[in-house]
Amino acid sequence: MEEKYNEESVKSLEWKEHIRLRPGMYIGKLGDGSSQDDGIYVLIKEIIDNGVDEYVMGFGRTIDVSIKEQKVTIRDYGRGIPLGKVIDCVSKINTGAKYDSKVFKKAVGLNGVGSKAVNALSSYFMCSPPPGFETTSISRIYSKIIVCKIAITIEGL
């Protein structure tokens, strides 16, 4: 028996649900880390790209990447995300500062999806400030965010 196509067939998903349901749209295949084109590497690259953008703009000379016990930590020494927009930048799809050339003259990432995909597809996602900075805790349904730098833990690495 054929299902009827009507108003009840149309769904609206939350941003995180959509990324998790259709990860291929955002990172290609998921994979388990055993192949060089597995999505886990795309997720890591998304965060590194943010540090590269800062570097290219002259705001940071180092990007630290650490992989220990299935936890990837990425630390750049750029400007970070403005405190009032951290939650939007990591949990509201198509949100970012790279839609014009006012602040970012050059950028690797341009569509406002990268850190959101990492957030949605990570088993643990946290932003935190560099050592020595005052922190403000902000809790959200999807993320626990302190301020600006990112550590990701992704199952299967």
C-alpha positions as CSV (number, residue, x, y, z in Angstrom):
1,M,0.0,0.0,0.0
2,E,1.4,3.4,-1.0
3,E,1.7,6.1,1.6
4,K,-0.1,9.4,1.0
5,Y,2.1,12.4,0.3
6,N,0.6,15.4,2.2
7,E,1.3,18.1,4.7
8,E,2.1,15.5,7.4
9,S,4.9,14.1,5.1
10,V,6.8,17.4,5.3
11,K,9.2,17.7,8.3
12,S,11.4,20.4,9.7
13,L,14.5,19.2,11.5
14,E,16.6,21.0,14.1
15,W,20.1,21.8,12.8
16,K,21.8,19.0,14.7
17,E,19.2,16.4,13.7
18,H,19.7,17.3,10.0
19,I,23.5,17.0,10.2
20,R,23.3,13.7,12.0
21,L,20.6,12.3,9.6
22,R,22.5,13.5,6.5
23,P,26.2,13.7,7.5
24,G,27.3,13.1,3.9
25,M,26.0,16.5,2.9
26,Y,28.5,18.0,5.4
27,I,31.5,15.7,5.7
28,G,31.2,13.0,3.0
29,K,31.2,9.5,4.4
30,L,31.4,8.9,8.1
31,G,33.8,6.0,8.2
32,D,35.8,4.8,11.2
33,G,39.1,6.6,10.6
34,S,40.7,3.7,8.8
35,S,40.5,5.5,5.4
36,Q,42.0,8.9,4.5
37,D,38.7,10.1,3.2
38,D,36.7,9.3,6.3
39,G,34.6,12.1,7.6
40,I,36.4,12.2,10.9
41,Y,39.3,13.8,9.2
42,V,37.0,16.4,7.6
43,L,35.8,17.3,11.1
44,I,39.3,17.8,12.3
45,K,40.2,19.8,9.2
46,E,37.2,22.1,9.8
47,I,38.5,23.2,13.1
48,I,42.1,23.5,11.9
49,D,40.9,25.6,9.0
50,N,39.6,28.2,11.5
51,G,43.1,28.5,12.9
52,V,44.5,28.7,9.4
53,D,42.2,31.6,8.6
54,E,43.4,33.4,11.7
55,Y,47.0,32.7,10.8
56,V,46.5,34.0,7.2
57,M,45.0,37.2,8.6
58,G,48.0,37.7,10.9
59,F,46.3,36.7,14.2
60,G,48.2,33.8,15.4
61,R,51.4,32.0,14.5
62,T,50.8,28.5,16.0
63,I,48.1,25.8,15.7
64,D,48.5,23.0,18.2
65,V,47.0,19.6,17.4
66,S,47.0,16.8,20.0
67,I,45.6,13.3,19.7
68,K,45.5,11.3,22.9
69,E,43.2,8.4,23.8
70,Q,40.6,9.1,21.1
71,K,40.5,12.8,22.0
72,V,41.6,15.4,19.4
73,T,42.4,18.9,20.9
74,I,43.0,21.8,18.5
75,R,44.3,25.1,19.8
76,D,45.0,28.1,17.7
77,Y,46.4,31.4,18.9
78,G,44.0,33.6,17.0
79,R,41.4,36.0,18.1
80,G,38.8,33.4,19.1
81,I,35.1,33.8,18.8
82,P,33.5,36.9,20.3
83,L,32.0,35.8,23.6
84,G,28.5,37.1,22.8
85,K,28.3,34.9,19.6
86,V,30.0,31.7,20.7
87,I,26.8,29.7,21.0
88,D,25.5,31.0,17.7
89,C,28.8,30.2,16.0
90,V,28.9,26.6,17.1
91,S,25.2,25.7,17.1
92,K,23.3,27.9,14.6
93,I,23.7,26.7,11.0
94,N,24.9,29.3,8.5
95,T,26.2,31.7,11.2
96,G,29.7,33.1,10.9
97,A,31.7,36.2,10.2
98,K,33.0,35.2,6.7
99,Y,30.0,36.2,4.5
100,D,31.7,39.4,3.4
101,S,35.3,40.6,3.4
102,K,35.0,43.2,6.2
103,V,36.7,41.1,8.9
104,F,38.1,38.1,7.0
105,K,39.9,39.3,3.9
106,K,40.8,35.7,3.1
107,A,39.2,32.5,4.5
108,V,39.3,28.8,3.9
109,G,35.8,28.2,5.4
110,L,33.0,30.4,4.1
111,N,29.6,28.8,4.6
112,G,29.1,28.8,8.4
113,V,28.8,25.1,8.7
114,G,32.2,23.7,9.9
115,S,32.1,24.0,13.7
116,K,28.4,23.2,13.7
117,A,29.1,19.9,11.9
118,V,31.9,19.1,14.4
119,N,29.6,19.9,17.3
120,A,26.7,17.7,15.9
121,L,28.9,14.7,15.0
122,S,31.3,14.7,18.0
123,S,30.6,12.6,21.0
124,Y,32.0,15.5,23.0
125,F,32.5,19.1,21.9
126,M,33.8,22.0,24.1
127,C,35.1,25.5,23.5
128,S,37.4,26.9,26.1
129,P,39.6,30.0,26.5
130,P,43.3,29.9,26.4
131,P,45.0,29.5,29.8
132,G,45.0,32.6,31.9
133,F,41.8,34.1,30.5
134,E,38.7,34.7,32.7
135,T,36.0,32.2,31.8
136,T,32.2,32.5,31.6
137,S,30.3,29.2,31.6
138,I,27.4,28.9,29.2
139,S,25.3,25.8,29.1
140,R,23.3,24.8,26.1
141,I,21.2,21.7,25.3
142,Y,23.7,20.7,22.6
143,S,27.0,22.0,23.8
144,K,28.9,22.9,26.9
145,I,30.8,26.0,26.0
146,I,33.2,28.1,28.1
147,V,34.6,30.6,25.6
148,C,36.7,30.3,22.5
149,K,39.1,27.4,21.8
150,I,37.9,24.0,20.8
151,A,38.6,20.4,21.9
152,I,36.8,17.6,20.2
153,T,36.4,13.9,21.0
154,I,35.1,11.8,18.3
155,E,34.3,8.1,18.7
156,G,36.1,5.8,16.4
157,L,39.4,7.6,16.0
